[in-house]
């Protein structure tokens, strides 16, 4: 599969990097090192496949190597988009020669899956603890052979939050061995709210829980330590915005390089672009507490942890020559006939629907909208399209807009549509008639604020703006998606989707 060169890498090419290191919605990251390789997993919510796995050799340059979940279960529940549900913040660990992910579905419970190869096949998810509102689990295999699990609570499902619970766990991560104890109650800590996202570690006789609080947009990162996994725990804030413009710096992973240097990966909520990932240096002070970033504030520019690796970034553009790239995901469990690829590109089957709202469309094929501004375009056409068929390129969050082709009774048109709030979609600008089966280039330019201008043109002609500018919005716990869709009867063919960064720091 060939991917077009883009400028989404944060590697400056001179031994330094610029945050964020992942410039899109890789939400709730957790990461580990195995030998000289780093692996990262992120939440995926309703998107399928779920639990994306990324790989790096230097914590700066990342590529997507696969997913741990091919489909979401129960199958019937995820036949339609469960926006805001599905797979929340996971934890990734390496133990006994296997890679382990424990992840929450806030409506069903905590699940485990494992693999010998993180880029290979993962086991069928196993329900470790059932119940509503159980979130943000993280296992710990301690040096004495014991095993534990910490998790948080979602008030929307459980009625409580702002507290962390620890369980004893079987060594094979198939069962929890007790009812669990609340080891940290945020209600008892002055100023704390929404304590969540814990990660469990052990170092020099101390048990550590790294956990954020204060909310994703304006919170902070705390560290808690105890000589016993069940506490009592001491607390300290170790990373906060301070006088930087990096809001809500929290929820991530402590990773140590082969040379023994410590680093911390965390996210920053960027609204329409989701939760982008930053990398901070980390050291230990004389009192044995971690100091993250520049004395507890995030850094923007810094020398790379490991030198000598070439620039890289998760794929965005795709020519579909050998399949659909791992950057893409459906809004629900897909059917096998929704899509096909060949050397000419991607063919989407136009699926009949009674609901034209793209937010409710299972067969929307999307990817994360890059932070900082981008231009996306593709050449498309409709074939054997019946009246009422539409297909095209969309930007989808709580609001959405799209550009594409629509077939009416007697003509095919280039059309731009938008939908805001709970209102049905409406035309944005006047449809432009074209000849049937004509290939048309459609695209969108997105600026650094998420403001979108759609355009279209015939091959060889000058791009023309279509419709009024549209302000993209985030979705439910996720950033906006850049997607392809096809509804009605017939097929829609897309050649390469070309996505390039447009800001100066891409």
Secondary structure as UniProt FT lines:
FT   STRAND          16..18
FT   STRAND          30..34
FT   TURN            35..36
FT   STRAND          37..41
FT   STRAND          50..56
FT   STRAND          62..69
FT   TURN            75..76
FT   HELIX           77..79
FT   TURN            83..84
FT   STRAND          91..95
FT   TURN            96..97
FT   STRAND          98..105
FT   TURN            106..108
FT   STRAND          109..115
FT   TURN            118..119
FT   STRAND          126..130
FT   TURN            132..133
FT   STRAND          134..141
FT   TURN            143..144
FT   STRAND          147..153
FT   HELIX           155..158
FT   STRAND          163..169
FT   TURN            171..172
FT   STRAND          181..185
FT   HELIX           186..188
FT   TURN            190..191
FT   STRAND          196..203
FT   TURN            204..205
FT   STRAND          206..213
FT   TURN            216..218
FT   STRAND          220..226
FT   TURN            229..230
FT   STRAND          234..239
FT   TURN            242..243
FT   TURN            247..248
FT   STRAND          250..256
FT   TURN            258..259
FT   STRAND          262..269
FT   HELIX           271..273
FT   STRAND          275..284
FT   TURN            286..287
FT   STRAND          290..292
FT   TURN            295..296
FT   STRAND          301..303
FT   TURN            321..322
FT   TURN            326..327
FT   STRAND          329..330
FT   TURN            336..337
FT   STRAND          339..342
FT   TURN            343..344
FT   STRAND          345..349
FT   HELIX           358..360
FT   TURN            362..363
FT   STRAND          365..368
FT   TURN            371..372
FT   STRAND          374..383
FT   TURN            387..388
FT   STRAND          390..396
FT   STRAND          400..407
FT   STRAND          412..419
FT   TURN            421..422
FT   STRAND          426..427
FT   STRAND          432..434
FT   TURN            436..437
FT   STRAND          440..446
FT   TURN            448..449
FT   STRAND          451..458
FT   TURN            459..460
FT   STRAND          464..465
FT   STRAND          470..471
FT   STRAND          481..487
FT   STRAND          491..494
FT   STRAND          497..501
FT   TURN            504..505
//
